[in-house]
Amino acid sequence: MSRVHFFKLAGVMFVACILTGCKADGLEVKLSGKDIASAIDGEEVTVDFEAEFSLFGELDEETKATLDQLLTLSEEYLVLDDVEIVKDDFTTKVLIEGSMPLTINGEEKSPWFIQISPKGEFYSVQLTTGLRYERLAKDMGDINFLLSADAYHPVKFKLRAPGAAVIAPAVEIDGTTHLYYSEVIEKKLTMNFSGGPFDNTGGGFLIKF
């Protein structure tokens, strides 16, 4: 097994995977109650994410050429901080670190972002697509008509918000799946949303401070 830090190739492979119909093995978003409160107040907030993708097979020259074009496209749409490629005989793992907006603005332009919306006494916090998602999908199709942008991915929220009340539907916490979860956070909480309804909508939760 080999490990390679190489931003250009990794950026290409990342775009190929997250934007061409691949599901992430895991997308982890780290955020805090302070982040959410700041975004509610209208401040510009970004939160860190880590993602892992599995690719199978070798990259031929034609595919590499297409991926080079996707890399150029990715520089217009995405914020990547660090990427690691882990190879073995059969698969290539792409491990990515980056950031995305956390905002109460429903008109956010980023292809993907974490949207906050008021819901009575609570606020919803949800992974969703932004205004540039459709444009990204079109630009990808212009490169290769077989390419398509996958809107939704399994997401794990790592939330630090002591004292906040949280409600989450169809969520896995500490290995247990809850149809309906409602608790006050002591220090931090990890919520995993994957499969089922989350193949067609972004995972999310409600929070009250």
N, CA, C and O of each residue as an XYZ file, in Angstrom:
836
protein
N       0.850     -1.189      0.000
C       0.000      0.000      0.000
C       0.882      1.233      0.000
O       1.909      1.257      0.679
N       0.503      2.252     -0.744
C       1.296      3.470     -0.803
C       0.436      4.675     -0.502
O      -0.767      4.670     -0.761
N       1.055      5.714      0.050
C       0.347      6.948      0.369
C       1.003      8.078     -0.417
O       2.226      8.220     -0.415
N       0.171      8.886     -1.092
C       0.694      9.939     -1.946
C      -0.023     11.235     -1.624
O      -1.254     11.272     -1.640
N       0.714     12.304     -1.332
C       0.155     13.630     -1.204
C       0.445     14.358     -2.511
O       1.594     14.698     -2.793
N      -0.592     14.597     -3.309
C      -0.388     15.221     -4.613
C      -1.668     15.966     -4.950
O      -2.643     15.348     -5.377
N      -1.688     17.287     -4.767
C      -2.926     18.047     -4.808
C      -3.608     17.964     -6.161
O      -4.824     17.781     -6.212
N      -2.869     18.091     -7.265
C      -3.523     18.136     -8.558
C      -4.253     16.833     -8.850
O      -5.439     16.849     -9.181
N      -3.563     15.710     -8.732
C      -4.200     14.429     -9.010
C      -5.338     14.183     -8.047
O      -6.404     13.706     -8.436
N      -5.105     14.514     -6.776
C      -6.140     14.280     -5.789
C      -7.350     15.141     -6.055
O      -8.484     14.681     -5.920
N      -7.124     16.394     -6.435
C      -8.245     17.258     -6.760
C      -9.036     16.697     -7.910
O     -10.267     16.729     -7.890
N      -8.356     16.181     -8.914
C      -9.019     15.557    -10.054
C      -9.865     14.385     -9.600
O     -11.037     14.281     -9.960
N      -9.269     13.494     -8.802
C      -9.979     12.294     -8.385
C     -11.145     12.653     -7.483
O     -12.196     12.013     -7.531
N     -10.961     13.667     -6.669
C     -12.047     14.115     -5.802
C     -13.238     14.575     -6.629
O     -14.375     14.173     -6.383
N     -12.961     15.424     -7.613
C     -14.040     15.917     -8.456
C     -14.703     14.759     -9.189
O     -15.927     14.698     -9.303
N     -13.883     13.850     -9.681
C     -14.444     12.704    -10.406
C     -15.388     11.914     -9.524
O     -16.398     11.395     -9.998
N     -15.067     11.820     -8.244
C     -15.861     10.967     -7.363
C     -17.067     11.690     -6.786
O     -18.191     11.200     -6.903
N     -16.857     12.848     -6.164
C     -17.969     13.489     -5.467
C     -18.964     14.112     -6.429
O     -20.129     14.307     -6.083
N     -18.508     14.428     -7.644
C     -19.373     15.138     -8.573
C     -19.871     14.286     -9.728
O     -20.607     14.800    -10.570
N     -19.511     13.017     -9.812
C     -19.930     12.231    -10.962
C     -20.748     11.011    -10.554
O     -20.626      9.938    -11.145
N     -21.564     11.187     -9.559
C     -22.489     10.122     -9.215
C     -21.963      9.143     -8.193
O     -22.665      8.191     -7.852
N     -20.746      9.336     -7.684
C     -20.223      8.463     -6.639
C     -20.753      8.910     -5.283
O     -20.922     10.103     -5.032
N     -21.005      7.961     -4.433
C     -21.338      8.265     -3.057
C     -20.068      8.241     -2.222
O     -19.230      7.353     -2.379
N     -19.930      9.204     -1.348
C     -18.808      9.177     -0.429
C     -18.958      7.984      0.504
O     -20.069      7.653      0.919
N     -17.836      7.334      0.838
C     -17.874      6.325      1.889
C     -18.263      6.988      3.209
O     -18.956      6.406      4.044
N     -17.797      8.217      3.366
C     -18.132      8.980      4.555
C     -17.815     10.445      4.360
O     -16.744     10.791      3.863
N     -18.750     11.322      4.752
C     -18.543     12.767      4.752
C     -18.763     13.242      6.176
O     -19.858     13.109      6.722
N     -17.721     13.794      6.773
C     -17.782     14.212      8.172
C     -17.671     15.727      8.254
O     -16.729     16.319      7.727
N     -18.638     16.347      8.916
C     -18.675     17.803      9.058
C     -18.544     18.148     10.537
O     -19.295     17.645     11.373
N     -17.588     19.007     10.846
C     -17.367     19.422     12.227
C     -17.911     20.837     12.417
O     -17.555     21.753     11.676
N     -18.781     21.006     13.423
C     -19.316     22.325     13.695
C     -19.645     22.457     15.174
O     -19.688     21.465     15.902
N     -19.876     23.680     15.607
C     -20.122     23.956     17.017
C     -21.356     24.839     17.158
O     -21.837     25.434     16.194
N     -21.849     24.905     18.390
C     -22.956     25.804     18.662
C     -22.579     27.241     18.364
O     -23.412     28.019     17.899
N     -21.330     27.601     18.628
C     -20.862     28.954     18.341
C     -20.895     29.228     16.845
O     -21.287     30.315     16.421
N     -20.482     28.235     16.029
C     -20.546     28.396     14.575
C     -21.977     28.670     14.131
O     -22.229     29.581     13.342
N     -22.910     27.876     14.643
C     -24.309     28.012     14.244
C     -24.863     29.365     14.674
O     -25.541     30.035     13.895
N     -24.576     29.770     15.914
C     -25.068     31.054     16.405
C     -24.504     32.212     15.588
O     -25.214     33.177     15.304
N     -23.234     32.119     15.210
C     -22.614     33.182     14.409
C     -23.272     33.276     13.036
O     -23.515     34.370     12.527
N     -23.560     32.110     12.437
C     -24.222     32.106     11.134
C     -25.638     32.667     11.235
O     -26.090     33.377     10.336
N     -26.335     32.353     12.318
C     -27.677     32.901     12.524
C     -27.629     34.420     12.619
O     -28.547     35.100     12.161
N     -26.570     34.953     13.208
C     -26.399     36.407     13.334
C     -25.964     37.062     12.025
O     -25.793     38.280     11.965
N     -25.787     36.261     10.983
C     -25.447     36.815      9.679
C     -23.973     36.868      9.361
O     -23.585     37.408      8.325
N     -23.135     36.313     10.238
C     -21.705     36.305      9.964
C     -21.372     35.249      8.903
O     -22.084     34.255      8.759
N     -20.281     35.481      8.165
C     -19.817     34.496      7.195
C     -19.052     33.404      7.938
O     -18.029     33.672      8.568
N     -19.550     32.183      7.861
C     -18.961     31.063      8.598
C     -18.701     29.913      7.632
O     -19.550     29.583      6.804
N     -17.540     29.315      7.742
C     -17.263     28.071      7.032
C     -16.915     26.999      8.054
O     -16.350     27.298      9.106
N     -17.251     25.757      7.746
C     -16.966     24.649      8.649
C     -16.131     23.609      7.920
O     -16.236     23.447      6.704
N     -15.308     22.914      8.673
C     -14.410     21.917      8.093
C     -15.150     20.626      7.794
O     -16.072     20.236      8.510
N     -14.725     19.969      6.716
C     -15.249     18.638      6.426
C     -14.105     17.706      6.056
O     -13.054     18.147      5.591
N     -14.321     16.418      6.267
C     -13.423     15.372      5.806
C     -14.264     14.356      5.038
O     -15.363     14.007      5.467
N     -13.756     13.889      3.922
C     -14.499     12.931      3.112
C     -13.567     11.817      2.652
O     -12.369     12.023      2.459
N     -14.147     10.633      2.481
C     -13.390      9.480      1.990
C     -14.163      8.825      0.851
O     -15.367      8.589      0.950
N     -13.443      8.538     -0.233
C     -14.035      7.909     -1.404
C     -13.194      6.709     -1.809
O     -11.976      6.700     -1.630
N     -13.855      5.702     -2.353
C     -13.164      4.523     -2.873
C     -13.307      4.493     -4.389
O     -14.416      4.566     -4.918
N     -12.174      4.386     -5.088
C     -12.164      4.273     -6.540
C     -11.610      2.914     -6.916
O     -10.676      2.418     -6.285
N     -12.190      2.308     -7.953
C     -11.762      0.976     -8.378
C     -11.182      1.046     -9.786
O     -11.666      1.797    -10.633
N     -10.134      0.250    -10.026
C      -9.535      0.190    -11.355
C      -8.460      1.237    -11.561
O      -8.193      2.072    -10.698
N      -7.851      1.164    -12.737
C      -6.775      2.077    -13.098
C      -7.315      3.240    -13.916
O      -8.376      3.140    -14.532
N      -6.580      4.338    -13.916
C      -6.946      5.500    -14.710
C      -6.194      5.452    -16.039
O      -4.965      5.517    -16.051
N      -6.924      5.336    -17.175
C      -6.258      5.351    -18.474
C      -6.043      6.790    -18.923
O      -6.462      7.726    -18.241
N      -5.394      6.967    -20.064
C      -5.026      8.310    -20.514
C      -6.255      9.163    -20.822
O      -6.284     10.356    -20.518
N      -7.274      8.539    -21.430
C      -8.486      9.291    -21.751
C      -9.175      9.786    -20.483
O      -9.649     10.920    -20.414
N      -9.219      8.904    -19.477
C      -9.843      9.288    -18.220
C      -9.051     10.381    -17.532
O      -9.629     11.314    -16.973
N      -7.732     10.274    -17.567
C      -6.899     11.307    -16.947
C      -7.109     12.650    -17.616
O      -7.128     13.679    -16.942
N      -7.268     12.658    -18.945
C      -7.498     13.910    -19.661
C      -8.815     14.548    -19.226
O      -8.900     15.761    -19.036
N      -9.846     13.704    -19.070
C     -11.137     14.207    -18.605
C     -11.017     14.744    -17.188
O     -11.594     15.780    -16.857
N     -10.271     14.040    -16.360
C     -10.109     14.459    -14.976
C      -9.344     15.774    -14.879
O      -9.608     16.584    -13.991
N      -8.400     15.986    -15.787
C      -7.685     17.265    -15.814
C      -8.662     18.413    -16.056
O      -8.552     19.472    -15.438
N      -9.610     18.197    -16.950
C     -10.623     19.217    -17.207
C     -11.501     19.440    -15.978
O     -11.881     20.568    -15.665
N     -11.817     18.337    -15.287
C     -12.615     18.454    -14.077
C     -11.864     19.183    -12.974
O     -12.473     19.882    -12.165
N     -10.553     19.025    -12.936
C      -9.757     19.743    -11.948
C      -9.867     21.242    -12.160
O     -10.065     22.003    -11.213
N      -9.736     21.658    -13.415
C      -9.876     23.078    -13.723
C     -11.252     23.578    -13.282
O     -11.380     24.681    -12.749
N     -12.271     22.763    -13.508
C     -13.623     23.121    -13.087
C     -13.721     23.188    -11.569
O     -14.386     24.072    -11.030
N     -13.066     22.262    -10.877
C     -13.157     22.212     -9.418
C     -12.603     23.462     -8.768
O     -13.084     23.879     -7.714
N     -11.596     24.067     -9.384
C     -10.980     25.262     -8.811
C     -11.939     26.444     -8.794
O     -11.749     27.397     -8.038
N     -12.964     26.377     -9.627
C     -13.977     27.433     -9.655
C     -15.045     27.227     -8.595
O     -15.649     28.193     -8.128
N     -15.287     25.966     -8.207
C     -16.431     25.655     -7.357
C     -16.091     25.220     -5.941
O     -16.886     25.459     -5.032
N     -14.935     24.586     -5.714
C     -14.679     23.882     -4.463
C     -13.518     24.467     -3.680
O     -12.626     25.100     -4.245
N     -13.539     24.248     -2.368
C     -12.440     24.652     -1.489
C     -11.846     23.386     -0.884
O     -12.460     22.762     -0.019
N     -10.647     23.005     -1.336
C      -9.941     21.830     -0.827
C      -8.683     22.288     -0.107
O      -7.915     23.093     -0.634
N      -8.473     21.771      1.099
C      -7.305     22.144      1.883
C      -6.185     21.114      1.807
O      -5.010     21.469      1.724
N      -6.556     19.839      1.836
C      -5.550     18.790      1.828
C      -6.178     17.503      1.322
O      -7.343     17.216      1.599
N      -5.397     16.731      0.576
C      -5.890     15.469      0.027
C      -4.801     14.420      0.159
O      -3.622     14.699     -0.063
N      -5.205     13.212      0.522
C      -4.279     12.085      0.604
C      -4.832     10.934     -0.216
O      -6.013     10.600     -0.118
N      -3.973     10.329     -1.026
C      -4.360      9.182     -1.833
C      -3.706      7.939     -1.244
O      -2.491      7.905     -1.050
N      -4.508      6.920     -0.959
C      -4.002      5.667     -0.421
C      -4.335      4.563     -1.420
O      -5.506      4.316     -1.705
N      -3.310      3.899     -1.952
C      -3.510      2.886     -2.986
C      -3.180      1.491     -2.466
O      -2.264      1.308     -1.664
N      -3.956      0.505     -2.947
C      -3.562     -0.891     -2.782
C      -3.750     -1.585     -4.127
O      -3.869     -0.910     -5.149
N      -3.778     -2.905     -4.150
C      -3.819     -3.619     -5.427
C      -5.130     -3.448     -6.182
O      -5.157     -3.574     -7.406
N      -6.212     -3.164     -5.475
C      -7.521     -3.170     -6.115
C      -8.263     -1.843     -6.054
O      -9.086     -1.557     -6.924
N      -7.988     -1.041     -5.055
C      -8.736      0.203     -4.878
C      -7.806      1.373     -4.602
O      -6.641      1.205     -4.240
N      -8.353      2.546     -4.784
C      -7.677      3.774     -4.404
C      -8.594      4.541     -3.469
O      -9.730      4.855     -3.825
N      -8.109      4.840     -2.288
C      -8.865      5.637     -1.334
C      -8.418      7.091     -1.474
O      -7.224      7.389     -1.502
N      -9.389      7.978     -1.562
C      -9.101      9.404     -1.616
C      -9.644     10.045     -0.343
O     -10.850     10.025     -0.096
N      -8.756     10.610      0.456
C      -9.115     11.237      1.724
C      -8.961     12.750      1.568
O      -7.879     13.242      1.249
N     -10.049     13.476      1.795
C     -10.064     14.904      1.500
C     -10.398     15.720      2.739
O     -11.241     15.327      3.545
N      -9.733     16.857      2.883
C     -10.104     17.847      3.890
C     -10.400     19.154      3.174
O      -9.678     19.550      2.259
N     -11.458     19.813      3.594
C     -11.820     21.083      2.971
C     -12.770     21.845      3.865
O     -12.871     21.567      5.060
N     -13.472     22.814      3.281
C     -14.438     23.597      4.047
C     -15.617     23.964      3.163
O     -15.499     24.015      1.939
N     -16.759     24.219      3.801
C     -17.958     24.628      3.083
C     -18.704     25.654      3.927
O     -18.516     25.706      5.142
N     -19.553     26.477      3.296
C     -20.273     27.507      4.042
C     -21.323     26.924      4.986
O     -21.960     25.912      4.692
N     -21.483     27.593      6.125
C     -22.575     27.355      7.062
C     -23.337     28.665      7.130
O     -22.802     29.665      7.608
N     -24.588     28.678      6.658
C     -25.251     29.968      6.494
C     -26.760     29.860      6.631
O     -27.346     28.803      6.397
N     -27.376     30.965      7.011
C     -28.828     31.072      7.071
C     -29.381     31.595      5.757
O     -30.595     31.693      5.578
N     -28.482     31.930      4.841
C     -28.852     32.463      3.530
C     -29.260     31.329      2.593
O     -28.413     30.542      2.171
N     -30.526     31.240      2.269
C     -31.008     30.193      1.383
C     -30.590     30.381     -0.060
O     -30.794     29.499     -0.894
N     -30.000     31.542     -0.356
C     -29.542     31.833     -1.719
C     -28.034     31.620     -1.862
O     -27.413     32.192     -2.757
N     -27.448     30.814     -0.999
C     -26.011     30.527     -1.057
C     -25.644     29.945     -2.426
O     -26.359     29.098     -2.962
N     -24.524     30.409     -2.982
C     -24.136     30.007     -4.328
C     -23.366     28.689     -4.378
O     -23.399     28.004     -5.400
N     -22.679     28.321     -3.307
C     -21.838     27.123     -3.341
C     -22.644     25.892     -3.740
O     -23.808     25.775     -3.357
N     -22.048     24.967     -4.505
C     -22.781     23.757     -4.906
C     -23.324     22.971     -3.715
O     -24.426     22.424     -3.775
N     -22.545     22.917     -2.632
C     -22.982     22.258     -1.400
C     -22.688     23.177     -0.226
O     -21.661     23.855     -0.197
N     -23.595     23.195      0.737
C     -23.364     23.988      1.942
C     -24.253     23.457      3.062
O     -25.123     22.616      2.833
N     -24.026     23.956      4.274
C     -24.857     23.609      5.416
C     -25.820     24.767      5.647
O     -25.405     25.876      5.983
N     -27.112     24.497      5.463
C     -28.115     25.550      5.564
C     -28.796     25.544      6.930
O     -29.170     24.495      7.454
N     -28.945     26.742      7.491
C     -29.661     26.933      8.749
C     -30.990     27.614      8.434
O     -31.031     28.606      7.706
N     -32.083     27.070      8.994
C     -33.408     27.650      8.757
C     -34.180     27.674     10.074
O     -34.146     26.692     10.815
N     -34.874     28.770     10.383
C     -35.677     28.821     11.609
C     -36.878     27.886     11.522
O     -37.572     27.848     10.506
N     -37.119     27.134     12.593
C     -38.249     26.212     12.684
C     -38.880     26.377     14.064
O     -38.623     25.578     14.964
N     -39.708     27.415     14.234
C     -40.293     27.687     15.542
C     -39.224     28.058     16.548
O     -38.461     29.000     16.336
N     -39.168     27.308     17.658
C     -38.158     27.576     18.685
C     -36.791     27.008     18.300
O     -35.785     27.321     18.938
N     -36.754     26.187     17.272
C     -35.521     25.514     16.853
C     -34.986     26.132     15.557
O     -35.630     26.962     14.916
N     -33.785     25.689     15.207
C     -33.212     25.953     13.889
C     -32.837     24.609     13.268
O     -32.267     23.746     13.936
N     -33.157     24.440     12.001
C     -32.709     23.236     11.305
C     -31.320     23.471     10.736
O     -30.998     24.576     10.302
N     -30.506     22.436     10.740
C     -29.146     22.474     10.201
C     -29.032     21.294      9.252
O     -29.125     20.145      9.682
N     -28.831     21.562      7.958
C     -28.944     20.491      6.965
C     -27.948     20.674      5.820
O     -27.724     21.784      5.339
N     -27.361     19.562      5.402
C     -26.536     19.553      4.196
C     -27.445     19.675      2.987
O     -28.408     18.920      2.856
N     -27.147     20.625      2.097
C     -28.006     20.824      0.938
C     -27.196     21.363     -0.236
O     -26.002     21.634     -0.114
N     -27.860     21.509     -1.356
C     -27.207     22.042     -2.551
C     -27.542     23.526     -2.710
O     -28.613     23.988     -2.316
N     -26.588     24.260     -3.302
C     -26.760     25.691     -3.496
C     -27.061     26.056     -4.946
O     -27.277     25.187     -5.792
N     -27.070     27.355     -5.212
C     -27.482     27.867     -6.511
C     -26.576     27.411     -7.651
O     -27.032     27.280     -8.787
N     -25.313     27.172     -7.363
C     -24.386     26.808     -8.438
C     -24.339     25.307     -8.712
O     -23.575     24.850     -9.562
N     -25.143     24.556     -8.001
C     -25.155     23.102     -8.213
C     -25.601     22.753     -9.632
O     -24.952     21.947    -10.299
N     -26.684     23.341    -10.096
C     -27.186     23.035    -11.430
C     -26.203     23.483    -12.502
O     -26.025     22.809    -13.517
N     -25.568     24.624    -12.268
C     -24.573     25.101    -13.221
C     -23.391     24.151    -13.269
O     -22.849     23.871    -14.338
N     -22.994     23.657    -12.107
C     -21.898     22.689    -12.049
C     -22.255     21.433    -12.826
O     -21.439     20.908    -13.583
N     -23.482     20.954    -12.635
C     -23.926     19.754    -13.347
C     -23.864     19.979    -14.858
O     -23.445     19.090    -15.599
N     -24.278     21.160    -15.318
C     -24.240     21.464    -16.746
C     -22.808     21.529    -17.250
O     -22.493     20.982    -18.307
N     -21.929     22.205    -16.487
C     -20.527     22.320    -16.903
C     -19.871     20.948    -16.994
O     -19.046     20.708    -17.876
N     -20.235     20.048    -16.084
C     -19.692     18.700    -16.138
C     -20.179     17.966    -17.377
O     -19.411     17.267    -18.037
N     -21.466     18.131    -17.689
C     -22.012     17.498    -18.881
C     -21.367     18.007    -20.151
O     -21.259     17.273    -21.133
N     -20.929     19.278    -20.142
C     -20.235     19.833    -21.306
C     -18.878     19.164    -21.506
O     -18.390     19.063    -22.632
N     -18.271     18.708    -20.411
C     -16.987     17.996    -20.507
C     -17.207     16.577    -21.009
O     -16.488     16.098    -21.886
N     -18.205     15.913    -20.444
C     -18.516     14.529    -20.840
C     -19.978     14.274    -20.507
O     -20.385     14.414    -19.354
N     -20.778     13.897    -21.515
C     -22.213     13.745    -21.285
C     -22.537     12.631    -20.304
O     -23.666     12.551    -19.822
N     -21.573     11.767    -19.996
C     -21.804     10.685    -19.039
C     -21.674     11.151    -17.591
O     -22.065     10.440    -16.665
N     -21.118     12.359    -17.403
C     -20.896     12.854    -16.051
C     -22.184     13.448    -15.495
O     -22.934     14.115    -16.207
N     -22.427     13.197    -14.223
C     -23.597     13.765    -13.560
C     -23.238     14.081    -12.114
O     -22.441     13.379    -11.492
N     -23.831     15.134    -11.594
C     -23.530     15.567    -10.229
C     -24.460     14.891     -9.241
O     -25.679     15.029     -9.342
N     -23.899     14.159     -8.284
C     -24.691     13.504     -7.249
C     -24.939     14.505     -6.124
O     -23.998     15.025     -5.524
N     -26.207     14.768     -5.846
C     -26.545     15.832     -4.905
C     -26.320     15.442     -3.448
O     -25.944     16.287     -2.636
N     -26.544     14.172     -3.105
C     -26.597     13.797     -1.697
C     -25.593     12.705     -1.357
O     -25.335     11.798     -2.149
N     -25.037     12.819     -0.158
C     -24.021     11.889      0.320
C     -24.278     11.578      1.791
O     -24.823     12.417      2.508
N     -23.895     10.388      2.255
C     -23.983     10.114      3.688
C     -23.179     11.155      4.459
O     -22.064     11.497      4.065
N     -23.734     11.654      5.547
C     -23.042     12.708      6.292
C     -23.061     12.405      7.780
O     -24.063     11.956      8.336
N     -21.925     12.665      8.403
C     -21.787     12.540      9.852
C     -21.481     13.935     10.405
O     -20.485     14.556     10.032
N     -22.339     14.412     11.288
C     -22.114     15.699     11.941
C     -21.460     15.469     13.293
O     -21.976     14.716     14.118
N     -20.333     16.112     13.519
C     -19.696     16.129     14.833
C     -19.962     17.505     15.434
O     -19.339     18.497     15.056
N     -20.896     17.543     16.372
C     -21.396     18.800     16.918
C     -20.941     18.993     18.356
O     -21.142     18.123     19.204
N     -20.330     20.135     18.623
C     -19.970     20.521     19.991
C     -20.855     21.708     20.378
O     -20.674     22.815     19.872
N     -21.817     21.467     21.282
C     -22.760     22.515     21.678
C     -23.337     22.194     23.046
O     -24.512     21.843     23.153
N     -22.519     22.310     24.108
C     -22.992     21.962     25.452
C     -24.259     22.731     25.832
O     -24.328     23.950     25.676
N     -25.257     22.000     26.332
C     -26.490     22.630     26.794
C     -27.543     22.832     25.724
O     -28.668     23.219     26.040
N     -27.210     22.582     24.465
C     -28.180     22.771     23.390
C     -29.090     21.552     23.283
O     -28.655     20.422     23.503
N     -30.359     21.790     22.942
C     -31.314     20.707     22.715
C     -31.286     20.330     21.240
O     -31.310     21.200     20.370
N     -31.236     19.026     20.962
C     -31.141     18.543     19.589
C     -32.247     17.530     19.314
O     -32.541     16.672     20.146
N     -32.848     17.641     18.148
C     -33.800     16.653     17.643
C     -33.290     16.182     16.286
O     -32.925     16.995     15.437
N     -33.267     14.856     16.086
C     -32.784     14.313     14.817
C     -33.622     13.107     14.415
O     -33.905     12.248     15.250
N     -34.029     13.030     13.133
C     -34.796     11.874     12.661
C     -33.895     10.831     12.005
O     -32.880     11.172     11.398
N     -34.270      9.564     12.132
C     -33.593      8.473     11.424
C     -32.075      8.610     11.502
O     -31.390      8.611     10.479
N     -31.564      8.725     12.708
C     -30.154      9.010     12.918
C     -29.473      7.868     13.663
O     -30.083      7.208     14.504
N     -28.199      7.644     13.342
C     -27.392      6.674     14.073
C     -26.475      7.413     15.038
O     -25.744      8.321     14.643
N     -26.521      7.020     16.293
C     -25.685      7.629     17.324
C     -25.059      6.515     18.147
O     -25.766      5.679     18.710
N     -23.749      6.503     18.215
C     -23.017      5.482     18.971
C     -23.433      4.065     18.569
O     -23.563      3.184     19.419
N     -23.640      3.854     17.267
C     -23.959      2.531     16.764
C     -25.414      2.135     16.866
O     -25.790      1.053     16.415
N     -26.246      2.989     17.452
C     -27.674      2.708     17.587
C     -28.480      3.630     16.689
O     -28.263      4.842     16.685
N     -29.423      3.057     15.915
C     -30.258      3.850     15.028
C     -31.529      4.266     15.747
O     -32.212      3.438     16.352
N     -31.843      5.554     15.677
C     -33.023      6.113     16.333
C     -33.991      6.628     15.277
O     -33.598      7.386     14.390
N     -35.259      6.218     15.368
C     -36.272      6.788     14.488
C     -36.457      8.265     14.818
O     -36.645      9.095     13.928
N     -36.400      8.579     16.110
C     -36.559      9.957     16.577
C     -35.648     10.145     17.784
O     -35.800      9.458     18.794
N     -34.710     11.068     17.679
C     -33.766     11.301     18.772
C     -33.967     12.714     19.297
O     -34.014     13.669     18.521
N     -34.085     12.850     20.619
C     -34.268     14.151     21.247
C     -33.547     14.171     22.587
O     -33.926     13.449     23.509
N     -32.516     14.988     22.697
C     -31.723     15.056     23.921
C     -31.095     16.443     24.059
O     -31.046     17.217     23.103
N     -30.621     16.736     25.261
C     -29.805     17.920     25.510
C     -28.348     17.475     25.518
O     -27.993     16.521     26.210
N     -27.512     18.153     24.761
C     -26.113     17.763     24.618
C     -25.336     18.120     25.885
O     -25.419     19.245     26.376
N     -24.584     17.157     26.405
C     -23.724     17.446     27.551
C     -22.481     18.208     27.102
O     -22.178     19.280     27.625
N     -21.764     17.648     26.130
C     -20.578     18.317     25.588
C     -20.606     18.297     24.065
O     -20.614     19.342     23.414
N     -20.620     17.086     23.511
C     -20.622     16.962     22.060
C     -21.438     15.750     21.648
O     -21.730     14.868     22.456
N     -21.801     15.727     20.368
C     -22.667     14.668     19.858
C     -22.271     14.373     18.415
O     -22.048     15.287     17.621
N     -22.187     13.066     18.083
C     -21.912     12.652     16.710
C     -23.157     11.994     16.142
O     -23.667     11.022     16.698
N     -23.645     12.535     15.024
C     -24.872     12.055     14.380
C     -24.557     11.601     12.968
O     -23.962     12.344     12.187
N     -24.954     10.385     12.641
C     -24.668      9.805     11.329
C     -25.966      9.597     10.550
O     -26.878      8.910     11.010
N     -26.033     10.203      9.361
C     -27.214     10.095      8.502
C     -26.804      9.418      7.198
O     -26.012      9.976      6.438
N     -27.330      8.226      6.929
C     -26.948      7.514      5.704
C     -28.035      6.538      5.295
O     -28.784      6.028      6.128
N     -28.107      6.289      3.982
C     -29.046      5.317      3.449
C     -30.493      5.767      3.543
O     -30.788      6.821      4.107
N     -31.396      4.963      2.988
C     -32.824      5.249      3.076
C     -33.171      6.619      2.526
O     -32.823      6.934      1.388
N     -33.859      7.446      3.322
C     -34.272      8.765      2.833
C     -33.099      9.673      2.490
O     -33.249     10.609      1.705
N     -31.938      9.406      3.068
C     -30.797     10.284      2.851
C     -30.065     10.002      1.543
O     -29.040     10.615      1.246
N     -30.616      9.053      0.754
C     -30.163      8.919     -0.624
C     -30.771     10.006     -1.500
O     -30.300     10.262     -2.609
N     -31.832     10.649     -0.985
C     -32.570     11.622     -1.786
C     -32.727     12.977     -1.110
O     -33.365     13.877     -1.656
N     -32.154     13.118      0.059
C     -32.182     14.406      0.745
C     -30.979     14.499      1.662
O     -30.409     13.478      2.047
N     -30.593     15.704      2.012
C     -29.424     15.880      2.863
C     -29.737     15.623      4.328
O     -30.808     15.993      4.810
N     -28.810     14.993      5.035
C     -28.987     14.754      6.459
C     -28.981     16.057      7.227
O     -28.348     17.032      6.821
N     -29.707     16.062      8.363
C     -29.744     17.269      9.162
C     -30.460     17.067     10.481
O     -30.988     15.989     10.752
N     -30.477     18.113     11.304
C     -31.051     18.019     12.644
C     -31.618     19.374     13.051
O     -31.390     20.386     12.386
N     -32.361     19.373     14.157
C     -32.878     20.601     14.749
C     -32.097     20.914     16.021
O     -31.703     20.011     16.759
N     -31.879     22.204     16.266
C     -31.133     22.605     17.470
C     -31.780     23.837     18.094
O     -32.255     24.734     17.398
N     -31.785     23.853     19.429
C     -32.277     25.015     20.187
C     -31.274     25.317     21.289
O     -30.839     24.421     22.013
N     -30.914     26.580     21.406
C     -29.933     26.983     22.410
C     -30.621     27.447     23.686
O     -29.950     27.826     24.646
